[in-house]
């Protein structure tokens, strides 16, 4: 019996029978060729599919890289603009500190800043495919420095704002308003010849001459400590202010406030008179700081219009 195999084909109606004889070696060869061909074709198809997928992914990554490159260039330009703005803010900060009497921030402090993220990555080759020369690591570090500078300026701003409010509060209690708007200073602060006692004495305030019943205004916000008649001072009002200041208004013809009353700067507290030891209608006005008499003229607003505006707004 030959070493062969038979393949028999029978029709559906079983009338026809076809027989094919093939040797076993030929059959094995045929099957082997078929399988090898199938594997080769499958491998080629798989490679084509993988290449197609890789090409698609490469194209997508290429487009993404182009977008990232544009964004990094834009970020670098933005950084330069922000750096210029921070520089201007720092200059303004220094100017405000000078106005408010605060020391300038040290340049070393500005460079170090406060807080912020910490970028310490090695990114030398990660963006080497970009057309523009972009050092991503350096850019991230610059952004980190910018973040620190912004936080420092914010802290400085809060400090300036706090100081401003304190200064603003202190100005309210500074005896800066002329108590008689259109009066004339007839006798200044310091040693003088006393018009009544005819001797050289220290004058602890200033005399502001004006007609009787001319309005007298509080020079700063305060509380009435004394209101009444006080010997040679005649009718007198004493106001206590914050931060150790006190003002005194003497020789009044009329007193319009009472003890313990809170007074605003520019509020009318009395009228010019000639009570007490006085030779003519005037206001004797004193400024004290922690009990020590100071020259009132050193505190007056220089602008006459400002004095009138403050009085008008207080009424």
FINUMI-964622 format. One record per residue (C-alpha): residue in three letters; y, x, z. Coordinates in Angstrom, 2 decimals. Layout:
<recs>
ALA:Y:X:Z
...
</recs>
This chain:
<recs>
UNK:0.00:0.00:0.00
UNK:3.32:1.45:-1.06
UNK:6.03:2.14:1.50
UNK:8.29:-0.55:0.25
UNK:9.98:-3.73:1.33
UNK:10.20:-7.05:-0.43
UNK:13.05:-9.48:-0.48
UNK:11.97:-12.97:-1.47
UNK:14.46:-15.66:-2.59
UNK:13.26:-19.27:-2.61
UNK:15.34:-22.03:-4.15
UNK:16.20:-25.11:-2.11
UNK:13.75:-27.28:-4.02
UNK:11.09:-24.56:-3.56
UNK:10.26:-24.58:-7.27
UNK:11.60:-21.18:-8.00
UNK:10.64:-18.02:-6.20
UNK:12.19:-14.66:-6.88
UNK:10.90:-11.48:-5.40
UNK:12.70:-8.14:-5.27
UNK:10.83:-5.05:-4.35
UNK:12.72:-2.12:-2.86
UNK:11.47:0.99:-1.18
UNK:12.22:1.41:2.46
UNK:14.12:4.63:1.80
UNK:16.38:2.89:-0.70
UNK:16.96:0.06:1.78
UNK:17.92:2.45:4.52
UNK:20.16:4.33:2.11
UNK:21.85:1.10:0.99
UNK:22.42:-0.09:4.54
UNK:23.74:3.31:5.54
UNK:26.14:3.42:2.60
UNK:27.30:-0.10:3.43
UNK:27.93:0.70:7.09
UNK:29.67:3.97:6.26
UNK:31.83:2.22:3.67
UNK:32.64:-0.53:6.18
UNK:33.61:2.00:8.83
UNK:35.74:4.00:6.41
UNK:37.54:0.89:5.16
UNK:37.97:-0.30:8.79
UNK:39.36:3.08:9.82
UNK:41.83:3.09:6.92
UNK:42.91:-0.46:7.73
UNK:43.32:0.35:11.40
UNK:45.37:3.45:10.59
UNK:47.60:1.42:8.31
UNK:48.07:-1.20:11.03
UNK:48.86:1.45:13.64
UNK:51.26:3.21:11.26
UNK:52.98:-0.07:10.54
UNK:53.32:-0.81:14.26
UNK:54.55:2.70:15.02
UNK:57.06:2.57:12.18
UNK:58.35:-0.76:13.44
UNK:58.64:0.63:16.97
UNK:60.33:3.79:15.70
UNK:62.84:1.75:13.76
UNK:63.51:-0.40:16.82
UNK:63.92:2.70:19.01
UNK:66.15:4.28:16.37
UNK:68.42:1.23:16.38
UNK:68.41:1.24:20.19
UNK:69.32:4.93:20.24
UNK:72.22:4.33:17.90
UNK:73.52:1.57:20.18
UNK:73.04:3.79:23.26
UNK:74.82:6.64:21.54
UNK:77.79:4.40:20.77
UNK:77.82:3.11:24.35
UNK:77.69:6.62:25.81
UNK:80.55:7.77:23.61
UNK:82.50:4.66:24.62
UNK:81.65:5.29:28.30
UNK:82.90:8.87:28.00
UNK:86.19:7.64:26.53
UNK:86.49:4.97:29.23
UNK:85.93:7.64:31.86
UNK:88.86:9.65:30.51
UNK:91.09:6.58:30.57
UNK:90.02:5.69:34.12
UNK:90.60:9.27:35.23
UNK:94.20:9.04:33.99
UNK:94.67:5.73:35.79
UNK:93.23:7.15:39.03
UNK:95.62:10.09:38.69
UNK:98.58:7.70:38.42
UNK:97.28:5.69:41.41
UNK:97.00:8.93:43.41
UNK:100.61:9.81:42.53
UNK:101.77:6.33:43.60
UNK:99.70:6.70:46.77
UNK:101.52:9.96:47.59
UNK:104.91:8.35:46.97
UNK:104.09:5.36:49.22
UNK:102.84:7.69:51.93
UNK:106.12:9.59:51.78
UNK:108.12:6.35:52.04
UNK:106.01:5.12:54.98
UNK:106.11:8.47:56.74
UNK:102.40:9.21:56.33
UNK:100.96:12.62:55.35
UNK:99.69:13.05:51.80
UNK:95.95:13.19:51.19
UNK:94.70:16.75:50.82
UNK:93.56:17.66:47.29
UNK:90.21:18.84:48.66
UNK:89.72:15.43:50.25
UNK:90.49:13.74:46.93
UNK:87.90:15.90:45.16
UNK:85.16:15.18:47.71
UNK:85.96:11.49:48.10
UNK:83.85:9.24:50.32
UNK:80.47:7.57:49.85
UNK:79.09:6.92:46.37
UNK:75.77:7.38:44.59
UNK:74.04:10.72:44.21
UNK:72.89:11.66:40.70
UNK:70.85:14.82:40.58
UNK:68.71:14.46:37.47
UNK:67.60:16.98:34.86
UNK:68.47:15.24:31.59
UNK:68.92:18.20:29.24
UNK:66.55:17.02:26.50
UNK:66.49:13.27:26.98
UNK:69.40:12.63:24.65
UNK:68.91:15.57:22.30
UNK:68.35:13.22:19.35
UNK:71.89:11.88:19.41
UNK:74.24:13.03:16.68
UNK:77.15:13.43:19.11
UNK:76.88:16.10:21.77
UNK:76.48:13.99:24.90
UNK:75.52:15.45:28.26
UNK:74.19:12.38:30.04
UNK:73.70:14.21:33.33
UNK:77.29:15.42:33.30
UNK:78.55:11.94:32.41
UNK:76.64:10.37:35.31
UNK:78.03:12.95:37.71
UNK:81.56:12.26:36.47
UNK:81.03:8.54:37.02
UNK:79.78:9.34:40.51
UNK:82.94:11.37:41.18
UNK:85.05:8.52:39.83
UNK:83.26:6.07:42.14
UNK:84.03:8.31:45.11
UNK:87.69:8.65:44.10
UNK:88.03:4.86:43.75
UNK:86.53:4.33:47.21
UNK:88.87:6.95:48.66
UNK:91.91:5.30:47.06
UNK:90.77:1.90:48.38
UNK:90.51:3.35:51.89
UNK:93.94:4.91:51.47
UNK:95.33:1.61:50.19
UNK:94.02:-0.21:53.27
UNK:95.65:2.42:55.46
UNK:98.94:2.07:53.58
UNK:98.78:-1.73:53.80
UNK:98.17:-1.59:57.55
UNK:101.05:0.86:58.03
UNK:103.30:-1.28:55.82
UNK:102.64:-4.39:57.93
UNK:103.36:-2.40:61.08
UNK:106.55:-0.99:59.56
UNK:107.53:-4.44:58.31
UNK:106.97:-5.81:61.82
UNK:108.99:-2.99:63.39
UNK:111.90:-3.57:60.97
UNK:112.14:-7.18:62.16
UNK:112.87:-5.91:65.66
UNK:115.20:-3.09:64.59
UNK:118.83:-3.98:65.52
UNK:120.14:-3.43:62.01
UNK:122.33:-6.50:61.38
UNK:126.05:-6.28:62.13
UNK:126.53:-8.90:64.90
UNK:130.01:-9.79:63.57
UNK:129.84:-9.83:59.78
UNK:133.54:-9.41:58.93
UNK:134.65:-7.72:62.13
UNK:136.31:-4.29:62.34
UNK:135.04:-1.57:64.66
UNK:138.10:-0.82:66.80
UNK:136.42:1.52:69.28
UNK:133.37:3.64:68.59
UNK:130.45:4.98:70.62
UNK:131.03:7.94:72.96
UNK:133.81:9.34:75.13
UNK:137.14:7.52:74.82
UNK:140.37:6.67:76.61
UNK:139.73:3.37:78.42
UNK:142.46:0.84:77.42
UNK:142.45:-0.86:80.85
UNK:141.61:1.88:83.38
UNK:143.65:4.54:81.47
UNK:141.01:7.26:81.99
UNK:138.48:9.10:79.79
UNK:135.15:7.29:80.05
UNK:131.94:7.14:78.07
UNK:131.85:4.07:75.85
UNK:128.21:2.88:75.76
UNK:128.59:0.72:72.66
UNK:131.09:-0.27:70.01
UNK:133.94:-2.78:70.07
UNK:134.15:-5.07:67.03
UNK:137.51:-6.82:66.76
UNK:137.64:-10.35:65.35
UNK:139.46:-13.61:66.04
UNK:138.31:-15.77:68.94
UNK:135.41:-18.09:68.07
UNK:134.19:-15.81:65.26
UNK:130.38:-16.22:65.11
UNK:128.22:-13.57:66.79
UNK:124.71:-13.12:65.36
UNK:121.54:-11.55:66.76
UNK:121.00:-8.13:65.17
UNK:117.17:-8.42:65.34
UNK:114.36:-10.73:66.38
UNK:114.04:-10.92:70.15
UNK:113.98:-12.93:73.38
UNK:117.01:-13.78:75.52
UNK:116.73:-11.75:78.73
UNK:120.16:-12.69:80.14
UNK:122.68:-15.39:79.31
UNK:125.75:-15.91:81.48
UNK:128.75:-14.29:83.12
UNK:128.41:-10.59:84.09
UNK:131.48:-9.16:85.83
UNK:133.61:-6.93:83.59
UNK:131.43:-7.82:80.59
UNK:132.54:-11.45:80.88
UNK:130.30:-13.93:79.14
UNK:127.32:-11.91:77.97
UNK:123.96:-12.22:76.18
UNK:121.18:-9.62:76.45
UNK:118.26:-9.66:73.98
UNK:114.96:-7.83:74.46
UNK:113.24:-6.70:71.27
UNK:109.86:-5.13:70.55
UNK:109.26:-1.37:70.64
UNK:111.66:-0.81:73.56
UNK:114.89:-1.98:71.94
UNK:117.53:-4.04:73.75
UNK:120.93:-5.31:72.55
UNK:123.91:-6.52:74.58
UNK:126.75:-8.81:73.45
UNK:129.76:-9.02:75.80
UNK:133.22:-10.64:76.21
UNK:132.01:-13.82:74.46
UNK:134.09:-17.00:74.47
UNK:131.01:-19.19:74.09
UNK:127.26:-18.67:74.67
UNK:124.86:-20.71:72.51
UNK:121.47:-19.52:73.81
UNK:119.54:-19.68:77.09
UNK:117.31:-17.27:78.94
UNK:113.74:-17.05:77.58
UNK:114.71:-18.44:74.18
UNK:113.21:-16.71:71.11
UNK:115.84:-15.62:68.63
UNK:115.58:-14.65:64.95
UNK:117.71:-11.98:63.29
UNK:120.87:-13.58:61.89
UNK:120.75:-16.54:64.30
UNK:124.07:-17.42:65.92
UNK:124.00:-16.67:69.66
UNK:127.65:-17.00:70.60
UNK:131.30:-16.57:69.62
UNK:133.77:-13.71:69.92
UNK:136.07:-14.00:72.97
UNK:138.22:-12.17:75.49
UNK:136.38:-12.77:78.77
UNK:135.86:-10.13:81.46
UNK:137.79:-6.85:81.41
UNK:139.30:-7.08:77.92
UNK:142.72:-6.69:76.36
UNK:142.12:-8.63:73.12
UNK:139.44:-10.73:71.41
UNK:136.48:-8.56:70.42
UNK:132.73:-8.15:70.82
UNK:131.43:-5.29:72.93
UNK:128.01:-4.49:71.43
UNK:125.36:-2.10:72.79
UNK:121.97:-0.88:71.56
UNK:119.46:0.59:74.01
UNK:116.05:2.18:73.40
UNK:113.84:2.45:76.48
UNK:116.98:2.11:78.62
UNK:119.01:4.80:76.83
UNK:122.21:3.83:75.03
UNK:122.36:4.73:71.33
UNK:125.12:4.54:68.74
UNK:124.81:1.03:67.21
UNK:126.41:2.20:63.96
UNK:123.33:4.33:63.24
UNK:121.27:1.14:62.83
UNK:123.60:-1.07:60.79
UNK:122.65:-2.11:57.24
UNK:125.03:-0.36:54.85
UNK:125.14:-3.23:52.34
UNK:127.64:-5.95:53.40
UNK:126.02:-8.40:51.02
UNK:122.64:-7.88:52.71
UNK:124.16:-8.77:56.09
UNK:125.56:-12.01:54.68
UNK:122.27:-12.87:52.96
UNK:120.28:-12.40:56.18
UNK:122.70:-14.60:58.13
UNK:122.63:-17.30:55.43
UNK:118.83:-17.35:55.36
UNK:118.61:-17.56:59.15
UNK:120.73:-20.70:59.42
</recs>
